[in-house]
Amino acid sequence: MKWVILIAGVFLFFNGMFTRTYSFDNESPARHCYQMDYVGLYGCFGSPMMPALIAWGATLIGAGLIAWSVFRGRHKSA
């Protein structure tokens, strides 16, 4: 199970790091979009906050899972 958590953390971290966010400000209403190319997730929202939350959320959750796996691994080996 520990390897699954570590793999999920690495997967989320790198998908969050390589998520593209962009806006179509000239459209009415403006669209704010994100793209996760590695997993094929795309979406657009009316608020610029949502794509940023998706990108940062995946990155931070992934980093947390990686840190937890490392901490747990060091704690068990000591």
C-alpha positions as CSV (number, residue, x, y, z in Angstrom):
1,M,0.0,0.0,0.0
2,K,2.9,2.4,0.7
3,W,4.1,2.1,-2.9
4,V,0.6,2.9,-4.2
5,I,0.5,6.1,-2.1
6,L,4.0,7.1,-3.2
7,I,3.1,6.5,-6.9
8,A,-0.2,8.4,-6.5
9,G,1.8,11.3,-4.9
10,V,4.3,11.4,-7.7
11,F,1.5,11.2,-10.3
12,L,-0.5,14.1,-8.8
13,F,2.6,16.2,-8.2
14,F,3.9,16.0,-11.8
15,N,0.4,16.4,-13.2
16,G,0.0,19.5,-11.1
17,M,3.4,20.9,-12.1
18,F,2.6,20.5,-15.8
19,T,-1.0,21.7,-15.8
20,R,-1.5,24.6,-18.2
21,T,-3.9,27.4,-17.3
22,Y,-5.1,30.0,-19.8
23,S,-7.9,32.5,-20.4
24,F,-10.1,33.6,-23.2
25,D,-10.7,37.2,-22.0
26,N,-12.1,38.4,-25.4
27,E,-15.1,36.0,-25.2
28,S,-18.3,37.0,-23.5
29,P,-18.4,35.6,-20.8
30,A,-14.7,35.1,-20.3
31,R,-13.5,31.5,-20.0
32,H,-10.7,30.4,-17.8
33,C,-9.4,27.0,-18.6
34,Y,-6.9,24.3,-17.5
35,Q,-5.3,21.3,-19.3
36,M,-3.6,18.3,-17.7
37,D,-2.1,16.8,-20.8
38,Y,-0.7,13.6,-19.3
39,V,-4.1,12.4,-18.1
40,G,-6.3,14.2,-20.7
41,L,-8.3,16.4,-18.3
42,Y,-9.5,19.6,-19.7
43,G,-12.0,22.1,-18.3
44,C,-13.1,25.7,-18.4
45,F,-14.8,27.8,-15.7
46,G,-16.2,31.3,-15.4
47,S,-13.8,32.1,-12.5
48,P,-10.0,32.4,-12.9
49,M,-9.7,30.9,-9.4
50,M,-10.8,27.4,-10.3
51,P,-8.1,26.5,-12.8
52,A,-5.5,27.8,-10.4
53,L,-7.0,25.7,-7.5
54,I,-6.9,22.6,-9.6
55,A,-3.3,23.1,-10.6
56,W,-2.1,24.0,-7.1
57,G,-4.4,21.5,-5.4
58,A,-2.9,18.5,-7.4
59,T,0.6,19.7,-6.8
60,L,0.2,20.2,-3.1
61,I,-1.7,17.0,-2.5
62,G,0.9,15.1,-4.4
63,A,3.7,16.8,-2.5
64,G,1.9,15.9,0.8
65,L,1.6,12.3,-0.2
66,I,5.3,12.1,-1.2
67,A,6.3,13.7,2.1
68,W,4.1,11.4,4.1
69,S,5.5,8.3,2.3
70,V,9.1,9.4,3.0
71,F,8.3,10.3,6.6
72,R,6.5,6.9,7.1
73,G,9.3,5.0,5.5
74,R,12.0,6.7,7.6
75,H,9.9,6.2,10.8
76,K,9.5,2.5,10.1
77,S,13.2,1.9,9.3
78,A,14.5,3.7,12.4
